[in-house]
Amino acid sequence: MINAQLMNFDYVPEKRQVIPYERIKTQYYEVCRMIGKFAPKKEADRCMSCGSCRDCGMCMESCYYGAISRKTLPNKSFEYVVDESRCIGCGFCAEICPCSVWEMVESV
């Protein structure tokens, strides 16, 4: 956005494209070697990023202004929340998130 402003261009945000299934590689994930001992619940814990938060905290660590915090809910689950009074809209959280949980919204 800053580059567009400095160059006097209209800012057009990049659209996040869906990764084609054939480009997803599983080399980096552990392969189940327990033949005959397949446990669906155990396998489900080895998520290859279904788009839900893994609780890695990278978004919180990348936020220079401390606008993101982790909130524990009454049912012992969690969520990350943004303090809009501190957020400057830099997008570091959205870019660093391995699960693409964050979505930037233009606030004009």
Phi and psi in radians as a Rosetta constraint file:
Dihedral C 1 N 2 CA 2 C 2 CIRCULARHARMONIC -1.092 0.35
Dihedral N 2 CA 2 C 2 N 3 CIRCULARHARMONIC -0.749 0.35
Dihedral C 2 N 3 CA 3 C 3 CIRCULARHARMONIC -1.042 0.35
Dihedral N 3 CA 3 C 3 N 4 CIRCULARHARMONIC -0.752 0.35
Dihedral C 3 N 4 CA 4 C 4 CIRCULARHARMONIC -1.087 0.35
Dihedral N 4 CA 4 C 4 N 5 CIRCULARHARMONIC -0.707 0.35
Dihedral C 4 N 5 CA 5 C 5 CIRCULARHARMONIC -1.150 0.35
Dihedral N 5 CA 5 C 5 N 6 CIRCULARHARMONIC -0.752 0.35
Dihedral C 5 N 6 CA 6 C 6 CIRCULARHARMONIC -1.186 0.35
Dihedral N 6 CA 6 C 6 N 7 CIRCULARHARMONIC -0.571 0.35
Dihedral C 6 N 7 CA 7 C 7 CIRCULARHARMONIC -1.614 0.35
Dihedral N 7 CA 7 C 7 N 8 CIRCULARHARMONIC 0.054 0.35
Dihedral C 7 N 8 CA 8 C 8 CIRCULARHARMONIC 1.061 0.35
Dihedral N 8 CA 8 C 8 N 9 CIRCULARHARMONIC 0.692 0.35
Dihedral C 8 N 9 CA 9 C 9 CIRCULARHARMONIC -1.899 0.35
Dihedral N 9 CA 9 C 9 N 10 CIRCULARHARMONIC 2.717 0.35
Dihedral C 9 N 10 CA 10 C 10 CIRCULARHARMONIC -1.288 0.35
Dihedral N 10 CA 10 C 10 N 11 CIRCULARHARMONIC 2.313 0.35
Dihedral C 10 N 11 CA 11 C 11 CIRCULARHARMONIC -1.339 0.35
Dihedral N 11 CA 11 C 11 N 12 CIRCULARHARMONIC 2.199 0.35
Dihedral C 11 N 12 CA 12 C 12 CIRCULARHARMONIC -2.119 0.35
Dihedral N 12 CA 12 C 12 N 13 CIRCULARHARMONIC 1.910 0.35
Dihedral C 12 N 13 CA 13 C 13 CIRCULARHARMONIC -1.149 0.35
Dihedral N 13 CA 13 C 13 N 14 CIRCULARHARMONIC 2.557 0.35
Dihedral C 13 N 14 CA 14 C 14 CIRCULARHARMONIC -1.236 0.35
Dihedral N 14 CA 14 C 14 N 15 CIRCULARHARMONIC 2.453 0.35
Dihedral C 14 N 15 CA 15 C 15 CIRCULARHARMONIC -1.624 0.35
Dihedral N 15 CA 15 C 15 N 16 CIRCULARHARMONIC 2.342 0.35
Dihedral C 15 N 16 CA 16 C 16 CIRCULARHARMONIC -1.360 0.35
Dihedral N 16 CA 16 C 16 N 17 CIRCULARHARMONIC 2.112 0.35
Dihedral C 16 N 17 CA 17 C 17 CIRCULARHARMONIC -1.567 0.35
Dihedral N 17 CA 17 C 17 N 18 CIRCULARHARMONIC 2.561 0.35
Dihedral C 17 N 18 CA 18 C 18 CIRCULARHARMONIC -1.283 0.35
Dihedral N 18 CA 18 C 18 N 19 CIRCULARHARMONIC 2.330 0.35
Dihedral C 18 N 19 CA 19 C 19 CIRCULARHARMONIC -1.309 0.35
Dihedral N 19 CA 19 C 19 N 20 CIRCULARHARMONIC 2.185 0.35
Dihedral C 19 N 20 CA 20 C 20 CIRCULARHARMONIC -1.065 0.35
Dihedral N 20 CA 20 C 20 N 21 CIRCULARHARMONIC 2.438 0.35
Dihedral C 20 N 21 CA 21 C 21 CIRCULARHARMONIC -0.942 0.35
Dihedral N 21 CA 21 C 21 N 22 CIRCULARHARMONIC -0.671 0.35
Dihedral C 21 N 22 CA 22 C 22 CIRCULARHARMONIC -1.183 0.35
Dihedral N 22 CA 22 C 22 N 23 CIRCULARHARMONIC -0.289 0.35
Dihedral C 22 N 23 CA 23 C 23 CIRCULARHARMONIC -1.554 0.35
Dihedral N 23 CA 23 C 23 N 24 CIRCULARHARMONIC -0.179 0.35
Dihedral C 23 N 24 CA 24 C 24 CIRCULARHARMONIC -1.327 0.35
Dihedral N 24 CA 24 C 24 N 25 CIRCULARHARMONIC 2.148 0.35
Dihedral C 24 N 25 CA 25 C 25 CIRCULARHARMONIC -1.873 0.35
Dihedral N 25 CA 25 C 25 N 26 CIRCULARHARMONIC 2.438 0.35
Dihedral C 25 N 26 CA 26 C 26 CIRCULARHARMONIC -1.853 0.35
Dihedral N 26 CA 26 C 26 N 27 CIRCULARHARMONIC 0.172 0.35
Dihedral C 26 N 27 CA 27 C 27 CIRCULARHARMONIC -1.031 0.35
Dihedral N 27 CA 27 C 27 N 28 CIRCULARHARMONIC -0.525 0.35
Dihedral C 27 N 28 CA 28 C 28 CIRCULARHARMONIC -1.498 0.35
Dihedral N 28 CA 28 C 28 N 29 CIRCULARHARMONIC -0.020 0.35
Dihedral C 28 N 29 CA 29 C 29 CIRCULARHARMONIC -1.894 0.35
Dihedral N 29 CA 29 C 29 N 30 CIRCULARHARMONIC 2.567 0.35
Dihedral C 29 N 30 CA 30 C 30 CIRCULARHARMONIC -1.060 0.35
Dihedral N 30 CA 30 C 30 N 31 CIRCULARHARMONIC 2.373 0.35
Dihedral C 30 N 31 CA 31 C 31 CIRCULARHARMONIC -1.671 0.35
Dihedral N 31 CA 31 C 31 N 32 CIRCULARHARMONIC 2.383 0.35
Dihedral C 31 N 32 CA 32 C 32 CIRCULARHARMONIC -1.249 0.35
Dihedral N 32 CA 32 C 32 N 33 CIRCULARHARMONIC 2.041 0.35
Dihedral C 32 N 33 CA 33 C 33 CIRCULARHARMONIC -1.921 0.35
Dihedral N 33 CA 33 C 33 N 34 CIRCULARHARMONIC 0.173 0.35
Dihedral C 33 N 34 CA 34 C 34 CIRCULARHARMONIC -1.655 0.35
Dihedral N 34 CA 34 C 34 N 35 CIRCULARHARMONIC 1.271 0.35
Dihedral C 34 N 35 CA 35 C 35 CIRCULARHARMONIC -1.092 0.35
Dihedral N 35 CA 35 C 35 N 36 CIRCULARHARMONIC 2.270 0.35
Dihedral C 35 N 36 CA 36 C 36 CIRCULARHARMONIC 1.495 0.35
Dihedral N 36 CA 36 C 36 N 37 CIRCULARHARMONIC -0.146 0.35
Dihedral C 36 N 37 CA 37 C 37 CIRCULARHARMONIC -2.082 0.35
Dihedral N 37 CA 37 C 37 N 38 CIRCULARHARMONIC 0.653 0.35
Dihedral C 37 N 38 CA 38 C 38 CIRCULARHARMONIC -1.201 0.35
Dihedral N 38 CA 38 C 38 N 39 CIRCULARHARMONIC 2.198 0.35
Dihedral C 38 N 39 CA 39 C 39 CIRCULARHARMONIC -2.150 0.35
Dihedral N 39 CA 39 C 39 N 40 CIRCULARHARMONIC 1.874 0.35
Dihedral C 39 N 40 CA 40 C 40 CIRCULARHARMONIC -0.939 0.35
Dihedral N 40 CA 40 C 40 N 41 CIRCULARHARMONIC -0.727 0.35
Dihedral C 40 N 41 CA 41 C 41 CIRCULARHARMONIC -1.141 0.35
Dihedral N 41 CA 41 C 41 N 42 CIRCULARHARMONIC -0.684 0.35
Dihedral C 41 N 42 CA 42 C 42 CIRCULARHARMONIC -1.167 0.35
Dihedral N 42 CA 42 C 42 N 43 CIRCULARHARMONIC -0.710 0.35
Dihedral C 42 N 43 CA 43 C 43 CIRCULARHARMONIC -1.154 0.35
Dihedral N 43 CA 43 C 43 N 44 CIRCULARHARMONIC -0.634 0.35
Dihedral C 43 N 44 CA 44 C 44 CIRCULARHARMONIC -1.154 0.35
Dihedral N 44 CA 44 C 44 N 45 CIRCULARHARMONIC -0.446 0.35
Dihedral C 44 N 45 CA 45 C 45 CIRCULARHARMONIC -1.242 0.35
Dihedral N 45 CA 45 C 45 N 46 CIRCULARHARMONIC -0.283 0.35
Dihedral C 45 N 46 CA 46 C 46 CIRCULARHARMONIC -1.673 0.35
Dihedral N 46 CA 46 C 46 N 47 CIRCULARHARMONIC 1.041 0.35
Dihedral C 46 N 47 CA 47 C 47 CIRCULARHARMONIC -1.089 0.35
Dihedral N 47 CA 47 C 47 N 48 CIRCULARHARMONIC 2.420 0.35
Dihedral C 47 N 48 CA 48 C 48 CIRCULARHARMONIC -1.750 0.35
Dihedral N 48 CA 48 C 48 N 49 CIRCULARHARMONIC 0.560 0.35
Dihedral C 48 N 49 CA 49 C 49 CIRCULARHARMONIC 1.300 0.35
Dihedral N 49 CA 49 C 49 N 50 CIRCULARHARMONIC 1.547 0.35
Dihedral C 49 N 50 CA 50 C 50 CIRCULARHARMONIC -1.588 0.35
Dihedral N 50 CA 50 C 50 N 51 CIRCULARHARMONIC 0.131 0.35
Dihedral C 50 N 51 CA 51 C 51 CIRCULARHARMONIC 1.687 0.35
Dihedral N 51 CA 51 C 51 N 52 CIRCULARHARMONIC 0.102 0.35
Dihedral C 51 N 52 CA 52 C 52 CIRCULARHARMONIC -1.847 0.35
Dihedral N 52 CA 52 C 52 N 53 CIRCULARHARMONIC 2.670 0.35
Dihedral C 52 N 53 CA 53 C 53 CIRCULARHARMONIC -1.119 0.35
Dihedral N 53 CA 53 C 53 N 54 CIRCULARHARMONIC 2.354 0.35
Dihedral C 53 N 54 CA 54 C 54 CIRCULARHARMONIC -1.656 0.35
Dihedral N 54 CA 54 C 54 N 55 CIRCULARHARMONIC -0.005 0.35
Dihedral C 54 N 55 CA 55 C 55 CIRCULARHARMONIC 1.098 0.35
Dihedral N 55 CA 55 C 55 N 56 CIRCULARHARMONIC 0.708 0.35
Dihedral C 55 N 56 CA 56 C 56 CIRCULARHARMONIC -1.393 0.35
Dihedral N 56 CA 56 C 56 N 57 CIRCULARHARMONIC -0.435 0.35
Dihedral C 56 N 57 CA 57 C 57 CIRCULARHARMONIC 1.359 0.35
Dihedral N 57 CA 57 C 57 N 58 CIRCULARHARMONIC 0.142 0.35
Dihedral C 57 N 58 CA 58 C 58 CIRCULARHARMONIC -1.130 0.35
Dihedral N 58 CA 58 C 58 N 59 CIRCULARHARMONIC -0.574 0.35
Dihedral C 58 N 59 CA 59 C 59 CIRCULARHARMONIC -1.137 0.35
Dihedral N 59 CA 59 C 59 N 60 CIRCULARHARMONIC -0.726 0.35
Dihedral C 59 N 60 CA 60 C 60 CIRCULARHARMONIC -1.161 0.35
Dihedral N 60 CA 60 C 60 N 61 CIRCULARHARMONIC -0.711 0.35
Dihedral C 60 N 61 CA 61 C 61 CIRCULARHARMONIC -1.197 0.35
Dihedral N 61 CA 61 C 61 N 62 CIRCULARHARMONIC -0.563 0.35
Dihedral C 61 N 62 CA 62 C 62 CIRCULARHARMONIC -1.418 0.35
Dihedral N 62 CA 62 C 62 N 63 CIRCULARHARMONIC -0.235 0.35
Dihedral C 62 N 63 CA 63 C 63 CIRCULARHARMONIC -1.428 0.35
Dihedral N 63 CA 63 C 63 N 64 CIRCULARHARMONIC 1.894 0.35
Dihedral C 63 N 64 CA 64 C 64 CIRCULARHARMONIC -1.119 0.35
Dihedral N 64 CA 64 C 64 N 65 CIRCULARHARMONIC -0.551 0.35
Dihedral C 64 N 65 CA 65 C 65 CIRCULARHARMONIC -1.650 0.35
Dihedral N 65 CA 65 C 65 N 66 CIRCULARHARMONIC 0.056 0.35
Dihedral C 65 N 66 CA 66 C 66 CIRCULARHARMONIC 1.119 0.35
Dihedral N 66 CA 66 C 66 N 67 CIRCULARHARMONIC 0.616 0.35
Dihedral C 66 N 67 CA 67 C 67 CIRCULARHARMONIC -1.446 0.35
Dihedral N 67 CA 67 C 67 N 68 CIRCULARHARMONIC -0.217 0.35
Dihedral C 67 N 68 CA 68 C 68 CIRCULARHARMONIC -1.913 0.35
Dihedral N 68 CA 68 C 68 N 69 CIRCULARHARMONIC 2.336 0.35
Dihedral C 68 N 69 CA 69 C 69 CIRCULARHARMONIC -2.375 0.35
Dihedral N 69 CA 69 C 69 N 70 CIRCULARHARMONIC 2.723 0.35
Dihedral C 69 N 70 CA 70 C 70 CIRCULARHARMONIC -1.705 0.35
Dihedral N 70 CA 70 C 70 N 71 CIRCULARHARMONIC 2.249 0.35
Dihedral C 70 N 71 CA 71 C 71 CIRCULARHARMONIC -2.059 0.35
Dihedral N 71 CA 71 C 71 N 72 CIRCULARHARMONIC 2.187 0.35
Dihedral C 71 N 72 CA 72 C 72 CIRCULARHARMONIC -1.543 0.35
Dihedral N 72 CA 72 C 72 N 73 CIRCULARHARMONIC 2.251 0.35
Dihedral C 72 N 73 CA 73 C 73 CIRCULARHARMONIC -1.591 0.35
Dihedral N 73 CA 73 C 73 N 74 CIRCULARHARMONIC 2.835 0.35
Dihedral C 73 N 74 CA 74 C 74 CIRCULARHARMONIC -0.987 0.35
Dihedral N 74 CA 74 C 74 N 75 CIRCULARHARMONIC -0.527 0.35
Dihedral C 74 N 75 CA 75 C 75 CIRCULARHARMONIC -1.503 0.35
Dihedral N 75 CA 75 C 75 N 76 CIRCULARHARMONIC 0.277 0.35
Dihedral C 75 N 76 CA 76 C 76 CIRCULARHARMONIC 1.224 0.35
Dihedral N 76 CA 76 C 76 N 77 CIRCULARHARMONIC 0.155 0.35
Dihedral C 76 N 77 CA 77 C 77 CIRCULARHARMONIC -1.488 0.35
Dihedral N 77 CA 77 C 77 N 78 CIRCULARHARMONIC -3.012 0.35
Dihedral C 77 N 78 CA 78 C 78 CIRCULARHARMONIC -2.509 0.35
Dihedral N 78 CA 78 C 78 N 79 CIRCULARHARMONIC 2.905 0.35
Dihedral C 78 N 79 CA 79 C 79 CIRCULARHARMONIC -2.698 0.35
Dihedral N 79 CA 79 C 79 N 80 CIRCULARHARMONIC 2.657 0.35
Dihedral C 79 N 80 CA 80 C 80 CIRCULARHARMONIC -1.754 0.35
Dihedral N 80 CA 80 C 80 N 81 CIRCULARHARMONIC 2.306 0.35
Dihedral C 80 N 81 CA 81 C 81 CIRCULARHARMONIC -2.147 0.35
Dihedral N 81 CA 81 C 81 N 82 CIRCULARHARMONIC 2.687 0.35
Dihedral C 81 N 82 CA 82 C 82 CIRCULARHARMONIC -1.919 0.35
Dihedral N 82 CA 82 C 82 N 83 CIRCULARHARMONIC 2.280 0.35
Dihedral C 82 N 83 CA 83 C 83 CIRCULARHARMONIC -1.531 0.35
Dihedral N 83 CA 83 C 83 N 84 CIRCULARHARMONIC 1.794 0.35
Dihedral C 83 N 84 CA 84 C 84 CIRCULARHARMONIC -1.102 0.35
Dihedral N 84 CA 84 C 84 N 85 CIRCULARHARMONIC -0.360 0.35
Dihedral C 84 N 85 CA 85 C 85 CIRCULARHARMONIC -1.318 0.35
Dihedral N 85 CA 85 C 85 N 86 CIRCULARHARMONIC -0.301 0.35
Dihedral C 85 N 86 CA 86 C 86 CIRCULARHARMONIC -1.848 0.35
Dihedral N 86 CA 86 C 86 N 87 CIRCULARHARMONIC -0.394 0.35
Dihedral C 86 N 87 CA 87 C 87 CIRCULARHARMONIC -1.245 0.35
Dihedral N 87 CA 87 C 87 N 88 CIRCULARHARMONIC 2.298 0.35
Dihedral C 87 N 88 CA 88 C 88 CIRCULARHARMONIC -1.807 0.35
Dihedral N 88 CA 88 C 88 N 89 CIRCULARHARMONIC -0.004 0.35
Dihedral C 88 N 89 CA 89 C 89 CIRCULARHARMONIC 1.311 0.35
Dihedral N 89 CA 89 C 89 N 90 CIRCULARHARMONIC 0.508 0.35
Dihedral C 89 N 90 CA 90 C 90 CIRCULARHARMONIC -1.231 0.35
Dihedral N 90 CA 90 C 90 N 91 CIRCULARHARMONIC -0.480 0.35
Dihedral C 90 N 91 CA 91 C 91 CIRCULARHARMONIC 1.493 0.35
Dihedral N 91 CA 91 C 91 N 92 CIRCULARHARMONIC 0.075 0.35
Dihedral C 91 N 92 CA 92 C 92 CIRCULARHARMONIC -1.027 0.35
Dihedral N 92 CA 92 C 92 N 93 CIRCULARHARMONIC -0.695 0.35
Dihedral C 92 N 93 CA 93 C 93 CIRCULARHARMONIC -1.080 0.35
Dihedral N 93 CA 93 C 93 N 94 CIRCULARHARMONIC -0.756 0.35
Dihedral C 93 N 94 CA 94 C 94 CIRCULARHARMONIC -1.169 0.35
Dihedral N 94 CA 94 C 94 N 95 CIRCULARHARMONIC -0.640 0.35
Dihedral C 94 N 95 CA 95 C 95 CIRCULARHARMONIC -1.324 0.35
Dihedral N 95 CA 95 C 95 N 96 CIRCULARHARMONIC -0.592 0.35
Dihedral C 95 N 96 CA 96 C 96 CIRCULARHARMONIC -1.475 0.35
Dihedral N 96 CA 96 C 96 N 97 CIRCULARHARMONIC -0.338 0.35
Dihedral C 96 N 97 CA 97 C 97 CIRCULARHARMONIC -1.148 0.35
Dihedral N 97 CA 97 C 97 N 98 CIRCULARHARMONIC 2.092 0.35
Dihedral C 97 N 98 CA 98 C 98 CIRCULARHARMONIC -1.266 0.35
Dihedral N 98 CA 98 C 98 N 99 CIRCULARHARMONIC -0.219 0.35
Dihedral C 98 N 99 CA 99 C 99 CIRCULARHARMONIC -1.886 0.35
Dihedral N 99 CA 99 C 99 N 100 CIRCULARHARMONIC 0.000 0.35
Dihedral C 99 N 100 CA 100 C 100 CIRCULARHARMONIC 0.975 0.35
Dihedral N 100 CA 100 C 100 N 101 CIRCULARHARMONIC 0.738 0.35
Dihedral C 100 N 101 CA 101 C 101 CIRCULARHARMONIC -1.318 0.35
Dihedral N 101 CA 101 C 101 N 102 CIRCULARHARMONIC -0.675 0.35
Dihedral C 101 N 102 CA 102 C 102 CIRCULARHARMONIC -1.421 0.35
Dihedral N 102 CA 102 C 102 N 103 CIRCULARHARMONIC 2.478 0.35
Dihedral C 102 N 103 CA 103 C 103 CIRCULARHARMONIC -2.292 0.35
Dihedral N 103 CA 103 C 103 N 104 CIRCULARHARMONIC 2.202 0.35
Dihedral C 103 N 104 CA 104 C 104 CIRCULARHARMONIC -1.450 0.35
Dihedral N 104 CA 104 C 104 N 105 CIRCULARHARMONIC 2.371 0.35
Dihedral C 104 N 105 CA 105 C 105 CIRCULARHARMONIC -2.059 0.35
Dihedral N 105 CA 105 C 105 N 106 CIRCULARHARMONIC 2.229 0.35
Dihedral C 105 N 106 CA 106 C 106 CIRCULARHARMONIC -1.221 0.35
Dihedral N 106 CA 106 C 106 N 107 CIRCULARHARMONIC 2.267 0.35
Dihedral C 106 N 107 CA 107 C 107 CIRCULARHARMONIC -2.112 0.35
Dihedral N 107 CA 107 C 107 N 108 CIRCULARHARMONIC 1.443 0.35
